[in-house]
Amino acid sequence: MTDVLVIGGGGAGITAAVSASKLGAEVIIVAKGKIGNSGNTIMIGGSYAMDGESAFTEYGFEKADRGLTKDVLFNSIINDGFHISDQNLVKQFVDESPWIVNEVRVWAEEAKQTFKFGRPATWSMSGRAMGRALHHGLSKSSNITEIDDVIIVELIKDDSRVIGALGIDIFTGEFIKISSKACVLATGGYQPFSLKNTNSDMTGDGLAMAFKAGAELADMEFLLFLLTALEPNEIKGSIMPVYFSFFGFKFKISDRNGNEIEIPDELKSIKQKSELCKLIDLYYIGNAISNGRGTNQDGVFLDFSDSTDKEINEMFDNLIDYYQNFYRKGYYHSDNVNEYRDIVLQNRRIEVGMGNEYTLGGIMIDEKMRTSVNGLYAAGECTSGTFGSNRVADAVTEMIVQGYRAGQTAVEECLSFEHKQVDTSGLVKKYTDLFHNENGITAIEANLKIEQISDKGIHFIRNEDGLKLAIKQFEALEEALENVTITSKSKKYNMEWIRAIQAKNRLICAKLSALMALERQESRGLHLRSDFPYVNNDDYIIRQFARMEKGKIKLYTRKPIITTYDVPVGGNYKYFDYILQHKMGLENLVYNEEG
């Protein structure tokens, strides 16, 4: 029993727990791994940031770029998100980020972790450094109980209000019921594809639980991809290749036959200084793969055939020199950079794919992190609305600034409530009954099927026929999952049981992605349609939402919330004409300056 239950042990969860504790609440934070050392937080290889003006004037970073004011950052997020962000959420992100960003930086210093400063006002770090910094901040707080290795499987409701959650201890298989006055979901996103480049446990559990509890999900058609290693096999899924654009690497992108995938010079310039690099790669590489030019692994090649051995060595030396600040020399995370270098030197090319990194869609929230269900709040990647259809600002900043606000709001609105108890035997039976199923699809088969359908239907470049087929196949899989069969009957450390539960959650998210992608008959941000290749501002500056009504999915739309920045009007734009005309490309990635 607790005042505030926080589900998720990464940045959003920890900052939610800390802020709730500061207001005097009793807090339980629960994670399916180790708090501060699991989920996507430990996979960070990037940065978090505030506006440059705040960094300079409020926190004394003299090398910060004062030109990146809050107004500039606010406008850039909306512009680069193709104008469908809810502007109240962007304002919360911009206004409240400086304080918590600096607080986490202080935690890092106290925990003796390395965070490297760069312009405009960005701190780069490793995931483990961020995890240790966050856990240090958690350890300084009182009234917080940490529970590791428990997967929450269901939110508990009394009428229309969330009053707790039901979980399973992964090691013992025992059910754990936690009663609370408020609940904060900080569970990260989902990854329905076969090529993933963070942790493979991003299964959409929080999104699916919220949806089944009555919350609305939004913008599920927008999924972020980026360059991801396909070889050597032991580092498949590493995002190391994406950093080549920022460290002076010179290469061409070639298809399976060695023919260059040409990107206009003006867009190549944007790639070197903005996170629009991910969108540009998605468009050009995605189209090449969709048109049959990809490798057998649906990849392409980074082609170094025009570079000498000396030039290649200098490129990799620069990368190694930078990352030795965070990892042992010669490594990026646990990936051997020199092994990667050797392949390039020997073959003059290396195979990469477009891996799924981040989810822009998620739980609908307002600027206080309220969902559409009383007593339920959400923060971080499991939410939607801040970045519109394309993320250019830092996801790490998103998770800590939204987490802190979610914890505050939960306490302010719920501390006066009385605890309520409900009978959860029916919920427990729902999950134990899975052991009685026979001769059905297995959890492994189900998850592979989700990936196969997603890879074909909702991948880089979508079209009506592919989306309709994917929806039909997802619905058939839903029926098959009613009889998902678990071969091991022991509940102790039964990952087959856990994966079966997660497959159902993952399928909900993937199906909603396909449904919303089908309805959005244009190309915008990270949603690309071959049958509707133009940006259509007249009809589609809208957000899409889904909710459950009488057991069925109901979709609806609304305009984004506008506070200060008018949205553009006009008919169909060619995709990159739109990007260049609107001067998109927030320059927030600089790796060679210290402060």
N, C-alpha and C positions, 0 to 999 in steps of 0.2 A: 504494500500500500504506500502511495506517495502522492505528493501534490502534482508534480509534473513528471510525466514519463517521456523520455526522449529515446526514439528508436533510430539508431545509427551511430557508429563510433568514429566518424570522420570529422572533418572541419565543421560542418553545419551542426552536427550533433553535439560536439564538444562546446562550441560557443553558445548554443542554446542552453545547455546545462549550466554553463558558467553564469550567463546572464540571469537565468531563473534563480540560481543560488544566491546571487548578489541581492536579489529582492526578498530574500528570506524564505524561499520555498524549499521544501524537501524534494529532492530530485533523484530519480533512478534513470541512468543511461544504460541502454542495453545494445549490444552489437552481436552479429553472428560470427565475428572473429574477435580479435583483440582490439580493445578501444585504443585509438591512436596509432594502430599498427595493422590495419586491415582495410578492405574496400579500396576505393580509388585514391584515397589520400596518400597512401604510401607509394603509389605509382607516379606521383607528380614528377614532371621533369621540366617544369615551366616556371611560372611566376605568379605573383600577386601584386596589386598596385593600388595607388590612389591617384588623384589628380595632382599634377605637378605644382600648382599654385599652393595647395594645402601642404604638400611636402616641404616646400621652401619656407612659407610664411609661418606655419604652425609647428613644424617639427625640425626646422633648421637644416634641411638638406640642400646645401648651397648649389649642388650640381643638378638639382631637379629642374625640369623645363617648366618655367612659370607660364609659358604660353598655353600649356594644357590646363586650362581653367576648368572649373566644374561645368560651366556652360558649354565649353567646347566638348568635353567628354560626354555630357548629356546629349548634345546634338549628334555627336558621332555614333553613339550607340544606336540611336533611333534611325539615323540615316543608313548606317551599315547593316541594320537589321531589316531593311526594306520597309520601314515605317509601320510595322504592325505591332511594335512593342506597346504595352500599356505604359503610358508616360509617368504615371504615379509610381510604378515599380522602378523605372529607370531613375527617377528623382531620389527615391529611397536608397537605391544602390550608390548613386553618386554622393549624396549628402552624408550618408552615415558610414561610408567606407573608411574615410581617413582615420577616425579614432580607433576602430577595431583593427585595421591594418597595422597601425602603429603599435597597438597593444600586443598583437601576435609577434611583431618584430621584437618587442621588449622581452616577451616570453622566450623567444629564440636566443637572445643574448644571455638571458639568465640560465638557459639550459645549455649554453655554450655550443649552439648550432650555427652553421655558416649560412648566411643569407647575403647574396651579392647584389649590390645596388647598381642600377642602370637607368638612364633616361628613358622616358620622361620622369617617372617616379615609380620604378619597378624593382621588386626584390625577387631574384631567382634563387632557387633552392632545390634540394632533392626531396623526394616524398618522405623519406625517413626523417630528415631534418624537420620538415613541417610537422610530421606526426609527433616527434619528441617535443617540439615547441608547444604544440597544442596540448599534449598530455601534461606538460609542465604547468600550463595555465589551469588545467583541470585540477591538478594536485594542490594548487594554492587555494582552491575554493572549499568551502565547508558544505555540509548537508547534501553531498552527492554520493550515491551508491553506484558502483560500477558492476555491471554484469556482463561477462564475456561469454562467447560461444553459445549464445541462445538466439535462435531465429524466431522472430515474431511472425506468426502465420495468420492472425486474424485480429482485427480491432473489435472490441466489445462495446456494444451500444445499449443504452436504455432509452427507448423511444427514438428520439432524433439526436441524441447526444452521445459522443464517444466518452466512455468512462473507464477505459483501460485496454488491455490487450492480452492475447493468449500466445504463448511461445512454447517452443520445444528446445530442451537442452540437447545440443547436438551430440554430446558424448554419452549421456545416460538415456536419452529418449523420453525423459519425463516431461510432462506438461507443466508449464509455469504460468500462473494467472497473476497479472499485475493490475491492481485497481489504482486509478488515478483521477484527478480532477480535470486534467488537461493532458493532451498527447501531442508531441511534436514529431512529425515524420522527417527524417534526415537520411534517407535511405539510398540516395543516388539514383542513377537512371537505369536504362535497360539497353541491352545489345542483342538484337534478334539475328545477327548475321554470323557466318562461319568465321570471318576474319575480324578478330577483335584486337584492340591494342592497349587495353588496360586490363583490369582483373576480369576473369571470366564469370565472376559472381554478380555482375550487373544484370539482374534478372527481373527488374521491375517490380519487386515485391511490394514496396511502399505504394507505388502507383496503383497496382492492382488491389491492394487492401483498401486504399482510400476509395477507389471506384466502387468496390463492392459494398462499402459502408455508406455510399450515397454522395461522395464528393465528385466534382466534375473534373474531367481531364481535358486538356487543351493542346492544340498545336502539335499533335503527334506525328504529323507528316514531315517534320523537320528533324533530320538526323545529321550529325556532323561526322565527316570522314577526313582522314589525312594520310599522307604517305606512311607506309608501314612495311617493315622488313618481311620478305618472304624467304630469304636465304641469308645465312645458313639456317638450317632447320631449328637449331637450338635457340635462336633468338627470333624466331618467327613471331610477329606481333609487336616487336619493338618499334617505337616511334623515332628512333635515332635518325632515320633518313630525312625526316621533316626539317631537322636543324641544318641540313646542308645548305638550304637557301640563305641562312643567316650568317654563315661563316665563310663566305667567299668561295664556296665550291662551284666549280665550272663543269657543267655536264649538260647533255641533251637528254630528253625523254624520248625513248624509242619504243616502237611496238614489237610484236613477236618476230617480225621479219627484219628488224633493224632500221625501219623507216622512222624518221623523226616525227614526233607528235608536236606540231608547231604551236607555240604560244606567242601572241604579239608582244613586241618589245615593251610597249607601254604597260602591259599587264605583268610582264616579267619584273619590271621595276617595282610595281606594287607588291609583288610576291616577296621581295627582299626586305620589306620593312613593315608589313602588316599581316595580321592573321587572315586577311582575305586570300592569302596563299592557299589556304585549305579549300576555299570555294573555287578558286581558279583551277587548282588541280582536279577537284571533283568534276568540274565541267569538261575540261579537255581530256583528262585521262578517262573519266567515266564514259564520255562519248566514244572514245577510241575502243574501250573494252566492249561497250554495248554494240558497237558496229563490227565486232569480230576480230579486232586487231590485238586483243589481249593474249597473254600466254595461257598455257594449260591451267595455271592457277588463277586465272583472271587478273594477271598482273601486267606490268610493263617493265622496261629496263631504264635505270639511270646509266647513261652512256658516257663514259669517260675517254672515248677513243681519240679525242682531240687533245688530251692532256699528256704531258710527259710524266715519267716516274717522279721527277723532282717536284712538279706541280701537285701531283696527287699526294705525295708525302707531306708537302707543306699544308695542304688542305686538312689532312687528318691530324697533323701536329697541332694546328690551331684549335681544332675541336677538342683534342686531348688536353691541351693546356688550359682551356676554359673549364672543362668538367672535372679536372683534378681538384678544383675547389670543393667539390661535393662528393666525389667517388674516388676510389683508389685509382691511381694513375693508369691510364690506358683503358678505362672502363666507363660506360654509361649505364647506370644501375649495375646489373650483373653482366651486361653485354660487353664482349671483348671487342673494342674498337680496332685493335690491330689485326684481329682475324678478319674483320670486315675490310680493312685496308688491303690485306693480302689478296682477297678475292678480287677486289677492284684492280690491283696491280697485275694480277695474273690474267683476268678475263676482260678487263677494260669495260666491264659492265656488271651490274648487279640487279637482281630482280626485286621489285617492290610491288605492293598492292595498295589499295585504298581501304584502310581499316576503320571500323566504326569506333569513334572516340567518345562521343558526347551526345546527350539527348537534350534538344531544346524544348520538346513537348513535355508535359507533365501535369501535376496537380494545379488547378486554378487557385490562385491566391490573390489577396489584395496587398496593399503596401504595408500592412501590419502582420502579414503572413497568415492571415485567417483563410481557411478553406470554406467551402460552402456547407460544411457540417459543423455544428456546434461542438466546441471542445477539441476540435482537431486543427492543428497548425502544421505548416510544412515549410521547408527551407532547403536551398541548394539545388542540386541538379534534378531532384524529383519534382521541382516546380516548373512553371512556365510563365511567360509573359514579359520578362525583362529584356531578352535579347531578340525578340521578334523571330525572324526567319533565318538569322545568321549571327552566330556569336563572334564578336571581335574583342570584347573586354574579357577580363580574366575570370574563369570559372572558380578559381580558388578564392578570389575576392567575393564572388557571389555567395559561396557557401558560408563564409565566416560572417559576412554582413547580414545575410538573411537569417542565419542561425541565431545570431545575437538578438535580432529583433523578434524572432519567433519566441524565444525564451521569455523575453520581457512581456510580450503581449499575453502569452499563456498565463503568466502570474497575475498580471493586472486584471484580467477578465475572469479568472477561474478560481482564485485562491479562496474566495468566500463560499464556494460550493461545498456541499456535504458529500462524502463518499457514498456511493451506491454499489450494491452487490447484485449481480444477476447470476442465474444458473447457466454455467457454461458446459454442462455435460453433453448437450447436443452438438456443440462445436467440437469437443474432444472426439465424440463418436464419428463426426464427419471425417476426421483425419485418421482415426484408427481403422475405420471401415475400408480404407484403401488396401489393407493387408488381406482382405477377403476376396479381392478381385482375382480372377483367373483367366489365363489365355488371352490377355489383352496386350496392348502396346506397352513396351517398357519405357522407363523414364529416359534412358539413353536414346532409344528410337524416337521418342517424342521430341526431345530437344534437337536432335539431328534433323528431324522433319521440319521443325520451325525454321532452322537455319537454311535448309534447302529451299523452302517456299519463299523466305525473305530474300535470299540471294537472287532469286529469279524475278520476284514480283515487286519488291519495294526498295530495290538497290539504287544504283547511281541515277539512271535515267528511266523514268517510269512512263507507262502508257496505259490507255483504258483497258485493252485486252489483258495485259499482264496483271493489272490491279484487280480486275474482276475475277481472274483465275485464282489469284492469291487469296482473295476473300473466300471464294468457294472452297479452296483447299484448307484454309484456316478453320472454316466452319466444320468441315469433315473431321479435322483433327480434334476439334472441341468434343465431338461425339465420341471419338476413339478414346480420348482422355478420361471419359466417364468410367472406363474400365481399365485404367492404367494399372499395370500389374507389377507388384514388388516381389521379387524372387526371395529375398532374405526376409524372414519373418521376425527377426530381432529388431527392437527399436533402438538398441545401443549403437551409436555412431553409424546409423544407417543412412548413408548419403544417397542411396537409391530412393529412399522415402523422401528425403529433403528435395532431391532433384525432381521428383514427381510433382511435389507441391509447387516448386519454382516453375516447372514447365507450364502449369496452368496460368501462373502470373505472367510469365513471359509471353504466352499466347494472347492474353488479353491485350497487352501493349502492342504486339505486332499487328493484330487484327485492326485495332484502332488506327494504327499508322496507315494501313492500307485503305481503310474506309475514308479517312480524311484526305489522303493523297488523291483518291478517286474524285472527291468532291472539288478539290482545288484545281480548276481547269486553266492553269497558267503555269509559268515557271517563276519562282520567287525564292531568293536566298538559296537554301540547301534543298529545295524541292524543285526538281527538274523534270519536265514532261516533254517527250519527243513530239507528242501530238498537240501540245499547246506550248510552243517554245518561247512565247513572248511574256513580258511582265505587263500585267493588266491592272492598272491602278483604279480604273473606273469600277470594276466589279469585285476586286479581290484584295483591297486593303481592309481585310477582315480577319478576325480570329475565329477558329473553329473549336467547338466544345462538344463533349459527349457526357451523357449521364445515363443511368439506368432508370427506366420507367417500366414498372410491371414486368421485370425480368428481361426487358429488351433494351438494346442500345438506341438512344435518341440523340441525333446530331442537331446542332443549331449553330448559328453564327451571330456575331455582333461586331461593330466597329471597335477598333482599339480606343482605349481611354486617352483623350487628348487634354493636356494641361497647358502647354505653352507653344508647342511646335506643330504648325499646320502640316498636314500630309499632302503629298503631291496629287495632282489630278492628271488625267490624260489617258489616252487609249493604250494601244499596244506598243511596247518598246522592245527592240532587239535586246537580248539579255545584257551583253557587255556594253552596248551603247548606253543603256540605263546606268550601269555602274560608272562609266567614265563621265557621263553628263552630270551625274549627281556627286561627283568628286568623292567617291567612297574610298575607304582604306585608312582607318585610324592607325596612325604611326605610333604604336605602343610596344615595339619590340627592338630594343637596342642591347647588344650583348658585350660591348667592348668598353664600357665606361664604369668607373667605380666612384663611390661617394661615401 
